[in-house]
Structure formats: C-alpha cells, structure tokens
C-alpha cells in the first residue's frame, strides 16, 4: 500500500515502525483508520465510532498492541477490522471483511460473547 503523506503518522511498537492513517471526517464521509507498515501487505482497520475510543496516538497504540497480542501481523495477516467494546472495556475482532461495527445488526459482537 502506498501511504499518503497527509494525515499519516508513525507509531513505534517493539522497535517496529507502524504507520496509521486517518481518512475522511464525520461530516463528509466515513472516518477510517488504517494501520500497517511500509513493507507489510496486511492492514488493520480500527472502527473509530465507539464513543469511548479516542483517536489519539495513545488510543491507536493500544488498539495495535491488542491486535498484535491476539495474533494479527502486518506480515502474515490477515487484514482485519477491530472495534472497541465499552461494555467489556476491550477490543474485539469484526467479522471478516468489515471495517465498522455498525455493519452488524447487533453492532457489538462482544456483547453476545462472540470473539
């Protein structure tokens, strides 16, 4: 993936450089947060719509660290989406191919014990 310079930030975790990009705004379009590396071919999408999730470097770091601890890798994948569950106080994986939790009828699979 070619990373745009505008709105792309660097994040270092365990001596590895990640890039995260904020795309869009809530007025004009969907907001998307994409995370990956320059060399990695798999991406992580973070759902920005949980009210308790802050789109800050610290918030992104927490989400990426959770993804790494639960098996995601920018080198071996898979490309995944995750969201924050305020009820459980943690992140959860979205169904395959999803970037936003609001795509589900339940809106939060963590409530029903999935993931």
CORDALIN-V929667 format. One record per pair of residues at least 12 apart in sequence whose ideal C-beta (glycine too) atoms are under 10 Angstrom apart, sorted by the first residue. I is the first residue (numbers start at 1). J is the second residue. Records with the same first field share a line. If there is no record, write none. Layout:
I->J / J
This chain:
1->19 / 21 / 34 / 36 / 37 / 38 / 40 / 41 / 42 / 43
2->38
3->19 / 20 / 21 / 34 / 36 / 37 / 38
4->19 / 21 / 23
5->21
6->21 / 22 / 23
7->20 / 21 / 22 / 23 / 24
8->20 / 21 / 22 / 23 / 34
9->21 / 22 / 57 / 60
10->57
11->35 / 37 / 57 / 58 / 60 / 61 / 64 / 65
12->61
13->61 / 64 / 65 / 68
14->65 / 68
16->37 / 40 / 64 / 68 / 74 / 75
17->37 / 38 / 39
18->35 / 36 / 37 / 38 / 40 / 44 / 60 / 61 / 64 / 68 / 74
19->34 / 35 / 36 / 37 / 38 / 40 / 74
20->33 / 34 / 35 / 36 / 44 / 46 / 55 / 57 / 60 / 61 / 63 / 64
21->33 / 34 / 35 / 36 / 43
22->34 / 46 / 48 / 55 / 60
24->48
26->48 / 49
30->48 / 49 / 99 / 100 / 102
31->47 / 48 / 49 / 55 / 100
32->45 / 46 / 47 / 48 / 81 / 99 / 100
33->45 / 46 / 47 / 48 / 53 / 55 / 59 / 60 / 63 / 81 / 82 / 99
34->46 / 79 / 99
35->60 / 63 / 64 / 67 / 72 / 74 / 82
36->64 / 74 / 75 / 79
37->73 / 74 / 75
38->74
39->74 / 75
40->73 / 74 / 75 / 76 / 77 / 79
41->74 / 75 / 76 / 77 / 79
42->72 / 73 / 74 / 75 / 76 / 77 / 78 / 79 / 80
43->72 / 74 / 77 / 78 / 79 / 80 / 81 / 99
44->60 / 63 / 64 / 67 / 68 / 72 / 73 / 74 / 77 / 78 / 79 / 80 / 81 / 82
45->79 / 80 / 81 / 82 / 83 / 94 / 98 / 99 / 100
46->59 / 60 / 62 / 63 / 64 / 66 / 67 / 80 / 81 / 82 / 83 / 84 / 91 / 94 / 99 / 100
47->63 / 81 / 82 / 83 / 84 / 91 / 92 / 94 / 98 / 99 / 100 / 101 / 102 / 103
48->60 / 63 / 83 / 84 / 99 / 100
49->83 / 84 / 100 / 101 / 102 / 107
50->83 / 84 / 85 / 86 / 91 / 101 / 108
51->84 / 86
52->84 / 85 / 86 / 87 / 89
53->83 / 84 / 85 / 86 / 91
54->84
59->84
62->84 / 90 / 91
63->82 / 83 / 84 / 91
64->82 / 91
65->91
66->82 / 84 / 90 / 91 / 92 / 93
67->80 / 82 / 91 / 93
69->91
70->82 / 90 / 91 / 92 / 93 / 115
71->93
72->93
78->96
79->96 / 97 / 99
80->93 / 94 / 95 / 96 / 97 / 98 / 99
81->93 / 94 / 95 / 96 / 97 / 98 / 99 / 100 / 101 / 103
82->94 / 98 / 99 / 101 / 115
83->98 / 99 / 100 / 101 / 102 / 104 / 107 / 108 / 109 / 110 / 115
84->101 / 108 / 110
85->101 / 108 / 109 / 110 / 111 / 115
86->108 / 110
87->108 / 110 / 111
88->108 / 110 / 111 / 115
89->110
90->110 / 115
91->110 / 115
92->108 / 109 / 110 / 111 / 114 / 115
93->109 / 110 / 114 / 115
94->109 / 115
95->109 / 114 / 115
